[in-house]
């Protein structure tokens, strides 16, 4: 086994540091044994600092390449235990690391059993042990009747709780009504945690629809018609109203897709509500067009909407109405996508995209004048705050974990299956030309991905359960 260095030192002319809009020249030193950043010299050094030669030092002169903090992806479905033909800790965390994501927070559904009890949480932890290339934490789940499990799960380490206001399609993880949700909010009102919402409101006239009610199931507009923006608006209206009854609770809107909900969110934030909002790379980089027809790989919920909607989401992200961006990597076995039939209505939803988010945001963001510092805030700093991980994650700062990414913002590539490190190699991004490539990823000072060395050759998973 390769000897692990005692110190990692990376120097670059372009380091994304907290509080700076422009990249800074800096030299970063990480104690590999503790995994902590111990020193940042705001100066680029061409040669290894004197005094380090007697140590086991990994010295990297990154030159003009950028050094970013590891990303924190707070919306990932890794499906394990129980659904490892869909995804798993080993493959999902490798995909994350290849895209500069050093910390994941795993969603509580799609695994069997779901993370809705203390006993199930323990099963999740045991399944993850020794398999993770990134660090990983867990969300718990809110379902009808499990309110007594919430505080013990919080004590057991979950970072917050996810609920659905609409049918999940999963018997083991049913949605909650407003009255059931009140019971859970009452239980958690004095607990420092966060409630995450799949914010589409159950509407019997729209959900669980029969394809023939709306038209051709292979046409994407049929799916759009079945999940209109009004469903998100209705759900967010309810969440905002409930939050006024429980003002101490931090509420978070997951995967916002409907721009028509933005005024509601803006009003709640102006009122001082503890409300945060995320959107996802697919809503920011894709727009619904006829090319989606017969292509179920574009199906997710809420849906990808039209280009005008996408532009409004970008505006809201830039002005701070939307706080952060997370992948919502939600894969399934390929046969469930019904690719041969092109059956969008009958296909399992969910975007396969973990590991591509940074390149997607950089490619689209540059068209809108977005800086790399802004992207880092949305995908690292703000997401670390959401998951309560700011004491160790979310930036390049003395005392935080040495999670570092060496990144070439100018390298271009066309997405192909060789770029997909998750289990089921299907993605709506295949064939897209993207800009920005991760060359190396370090987790707590240890090299865990090296593009030049075939990615993971000679390396090992060192991820921790957070």
SVG drawing of the C-alpha trace seen along z (x, -y; Angstrom):
<svg xmlns="http://www.w3.org/2000/svg" viewBox="-60 -42 74 47">
<polyline fill="none" stroke="black" stroke-width="0.4" points="0.0,0.0 1.2,-3.5 2.6,-5.4 0.3,-8.2 2.0,-11.6 1.9,-13.5 1.3,-16.9 -0.5,-18.0 0.6,-21.4 -1.2,-22.8 -0.2,-26.2 -2.2,-27.9 -2.6,-31.3 -6.4,-30.7 -7.9,-29.6 -11.5,-30.2 -11.4,-31.5 -14.4,-32.5 -15.2,-36.2 -13.5,-36.8 -15.3,-37.2 -12.2,-36.7 -9.7,-33.8 -6.7,-34.5 -3.1,-33.3 -2.7,-31.0 -0.8,-28.0 -2.8,-25.6 -1.3,-23.2 -3.3,-20.2 -2.3,-17.9 -3.3,-14.6 -3.4,-12.7 -6.1,-15.1 -7.5,-15.9 -7.6,-19.6 -6.4,-22.7 -3.7,-24.1 -2.4,-27.0 -3.2,-29.2 -0.6,-31.5 -2.1,-34.1 0.7,-33.7 1.5,-31.5 4.7,-29.4 6.3,-27.9 8.6,-25.7 8.0,-23.6 8.4,-25.6 11.6,-25.1 11.3,-23.1 8.8,-20.6 11.4,-18.4 12.0,-16.3 8.3,-15.6 6.4,-13.1 4.9,-15.9 2.7,-15.7 3.6,-19.0 1.5,-20.2 2.1,-23.2 -1.3,-23.7 -0.1,-26.8 -3.1,-28.5 -5.5,-25.6 -8.1,-26.5 -8.4,-25.1 -11.9,-24.8 -13.4,-23.5 -15.0,-20.1 -18.7,-20.4 -21.4,-19.3 -24.3,-17.7 -27.3,-17.6 -29.8,-15.8 -28.7,-12.4 -30.5,-9.1 -28.0,-6.3 -30.7,-3.6 -28.7,-1.3 -29.6,0.9 -32.2,2.8 -32.0,1.3 -28.4,1.7 -29.4,2.6 -30.4,-1.1 -27.4,-2.6 -25.2,-2.1 -22.7,-3.7 -19.6,-2.4 -20.7,-3.6 -22.6,-6.7 -19.7,-8.1 -17.2,-7.4 -19.4,-9.4 -19.5,-12.2 -15.7,-12.3 -15.1,-12.3 -17.0,-15.6 -15.4,-17.3 -18.2,-16.4 -16.6,-15.4 -19.6,-15.2 -23.1,-13.7 -26.3,-13.8 -28.3,-10.7 -32.1,-10.9 -34.3,-8.6 -36.4,-6.9 -35.8,-4.5 -33.7,-2.4 -35.3,0.7 -36.0,0.1 -36.3,-3.7 -34.6,-5.8 -37.7,-6.5 -36.8,-4.8 -33.7,-4.5 -33.3,-0.8 -33.4,-1.6 -30.9,-4.4 -28.6,-1.9 -29.0,0.5 -28.1,-2.4 -25.0,-3.2 -23.9,0.4 -24.4,0.7 -22.3,-2.4 -19.4,-1.4 -16.2,-1.0 -17.9,-1.6 -17.7,-5.4 -15.3,-7.4 -16.8,-10.6 -17.8,-11.6 -21.5,-11.0 -24.4,-12.0 -28.0,-11.1 -31.5,-12.7 -34.2,-11.0 -37.8,-10.6 -41.1,-11.9 -44.1,-9.5 -47.5,-9.1 -47.1,-7.9 -43.4,-8.0 -43.2,-11.2 -41.8,-9.3 -38.8,-8.3 -37.7,-11.8 -35.8,-13.1 -34.0,-9.7 -33.0,-9.8 -31.7,-13.4 -29.7,-12.1 -28.5,-9.3 -27.0,-11.8 -29.5,-12.6 -29.1,-16.1 -32.8,-16.8 -36.0,-15.2 -37.5,-14.9 -41.2,-14.6 -43.5,-14.4 -46.7,-16.2 -47.6,-14.0 -47.7,-10.3 -44.1,-9.0 -44.9,-5.9 -43.2,-4.0 -45.4,-2.1 -42.7,-2.2 -42.5,-6.0 -46.1,-7.4 -46.8,-11.1 -48.1,-13.2 -51.2,-15.3 -51.3,-18.8 -52.7,-17.5 -50.1,-14.7 -47.4,-17.2 -48.5,-19.4 -48.0,-16.5 -44.4,-16.1 -43.8,-19.8 -45.1,-20.0 -42.7,-17.2 -39.7,-19.0 -40.5,-22.6 -37.8,-22.9 -35.2,-20.8 -32.4,-22.5 -33.1,-20.6 -34.4,-21.2 -37.5,-20.0 -37.1,-19.3 -40.1,-19.2 -40.9,-17.6 -43.2,-20.6 -45.9,-19.4 -49.3,-19.2 -51.4,-16.1 -54.2,-16.8 -56.4,-13.8 -57.5,-15.4 -53.8,-15.5 -51.7,-12.9 -51.9,-9.2 -53.3,-10.1 -54.0,-7.7 -51.9,-8.5 -55.0,-8.4 -56.5,-11.2 -53.8,-13.6 -52.8,-12.2 -49.8,-10.4 -47.6,-9.0 -44.5,-9.3 -45.0,-13.1 -43.2,-15.1 -46.0,-17.7 -48.3,-15.0 -46.1,-14.7 -45.9,-18.5 -49.7,-18.7 -49.9,-16.1 -47.7,-18.1 -48.3,-21.8 -46.6,-24.6 -49.7,-25.2 -48.9,-22.0 -45.7,-23.5 -47.3,-26.8 -50.0,-25.2 -47.5,-23.2 -45.2,-26.1 -48.3,-28.2 -49.1,-25.5 -45.5,-25.3 -45.2,-29.1 -48.5,-29.2 -47.4,-26.3 -44.0,-28.0 -45.8,-31.0 -47.3,-28.6 -43.9,-27.1 -41.5,-30.0 -38.5,-28.3 -38.4,-25.5 -36.1,-25.8 -38.0,-24.7 -36.3,-23.9 -37.9,-23.5 -36.2,-20.8 -35.7,-20.9 -37.7,-24.0 -38.7,-23.9 -41.7,-26.3 -40.7,-30.0 -44.3,-31.0 -43.6,-30.1 -40.8,-32.6 -43.0,-35.6 -44.3,-33.5 -40.8,-32.6 -39.6,-36.2 -42.5,-37.4 -41.8,-34.7 -38.1,-35.6 -38.8,-39.3 -41.0,-38.5 -38.0,-36.8 -39.1,-33.1 -36.5,-30.5 -37.0,-29.3 -34.3,-28.1 -34.7,-26.9 -32.7,-24.7 -32.9,-24.0 -31.0,-21.5 -28.6,-21.4 -31.2,-19.9 -33.6,-22.8 -30.8,-25.2 -29.2,-23.5 -32.1,-21.8 -35.4,-23.2 -38.5,-21.3 -38.6,-20.9 -40.0,-18.4 -36.6,-16.6 -37.7,-15.2 -40.4,-13.2 -39.9,-9.4 -36.9,-10.1 -37.9,-9.1 -34.3,-9.9 -35.5,-13.5 -38.4,-12.6 -38.1,-13.9 -40.5,-15.4 -41.1,-18.2 -40.6,-18.4 -38.1,-20.2 -40.0,-23.1 -39.7,-25.6 -36.8,-27.9 -38.5,-31.1 -39.0,-29.3 -35.3,-28.3 -34.2,-31.9 -36.3,-33.0 -34.7,-30.3 -31.3,-31.6 -32.3,-35.1 -33.6,-33.9 -30.4,-32.0 -28.3,-35.0 -30.4,-37.4 -30.5,-35.0 -34.1,-34.0 -32.9,-30.5 -30.1,-29.6 -28.3,-26.6 -28.0,-23.9 -28.0,-20.1 -28.0,-17.3 -31.2,-15.3 -29.3,-12.3 -32.2,-9.8 -31.2,-6.8 -33.0,-3.5 -32.4,-0.3 -32.4,-0.9 -35.4,1.3 -37.6,-1.0 -36.9,-3.9 -38.9,-2.2 -36.4,-3.5 -37.4,-1.2 -41.1,-2.1 -40.3,-5.8 -43.1,-5.7 -42.5,-8.9 -45.7,-8.6 -45.0,-5.0 -41.2,-5.4 -39.6,-5.8 -38.7,-9.4 -35.3,-10.7 -32.2,-12.3 -29.0,-10.3 -26.3,-13.0 -24.0,-12.8 -20.5,-14.0 -21.5,-16.4 -23.0,-19.3 -20.0,-21.5 -19.4,-21.4 -23.1,-21.9 -23.3,-25.0 -20.0,-26.4 -21.0,-25.9 -24.4,-27.5 -23.4,-30.1 -20.6,-31.6 -23.3,-32.5 -24.9,-34.6 -21.8,-36.2 -21.8,-33.9 -18.4,-33.5 -16.9,-30.3 -17.1,-31.9 -20.9,-32.1 -21.1,-28.5 -19.0,-27.4 -21.3,-29.4 -24.3,-27.6 -22.9,-24.1 -20.5,-24.1 -20.9,-26.9 -24.7,-27.1 -25.3,-23.4 -22.9,-22.8 -24.9,-25.3 -28.2,-23.5 -26.9,-20.2 -25.3,-21.7 -21.8,-20.8 -20.2,-24.3 -17.9,-23.5 -16.0,-21.1 -17.2,-21.6 -18.0,-24.3 -14.9,-26.3 -11.1,-26.6 -10.4,-27.9 -8.1,-27.1 -9.8,-24.6 -12.0,-23.1 -11.5,-19.7 -8.9,-19.6 -11.5,-18.7 -9.9,-20.2 -10.5,-20.0 -8.0,-20.9 -10.1,-22.1 -9.5,-23.3 -12.2,-25.7 -11.2,-25.9 -11.1,-22.2 -14.0,-21.0 -15.5,-17.6 -18.5,-15.9 -20.4,-13.8 -20.2,-10.1 -20.7,-7.0 -17.0,-6.9 -17.7,-10.1 -20.5,-8.5 -19.2,-6.7 -22.6,-5.9 -24.1,-2.4 -26.7,-2.8 -25.0,-4.7 -27.8,-6.7 -28.0,-10.4 -30.0,-13.2 -26.6,-15.0 -25.0,-12.5 -23.8,-14.2 -23.8,-17.7 -20.6,-19.7 -19.5,-21.0 -16.6,-23.1 -14.7,-22.5 -12.9,-19.3 -11.8,-17.9 -8.2,-16.8 -7.8,-15.7 -10.0,-15.4 -8.6,-15.3 -10.7,-14.2 -9.3,-15.5 -5.9,-15.8 -5.9,-12.3 -6.0,-11.8 -9.2,-10.0 -9.5,-10.8 -6.9,-11.4 -8.1,-11.8 -4.7,-11.1 -4.4,-7.8 -7.7,-6.4 -9.6,-8.0 -9.4,-5.6 -6.5,-3.3 -4.3,-2.6 -6.6,-4.6 -9.0,-3.5 -12.3,-4.7 -11.6,-6.8 -15.1,-8.4 -16.4,-9.0 -20.0,-8.8 -20.7,-12.2"/>
</svg>
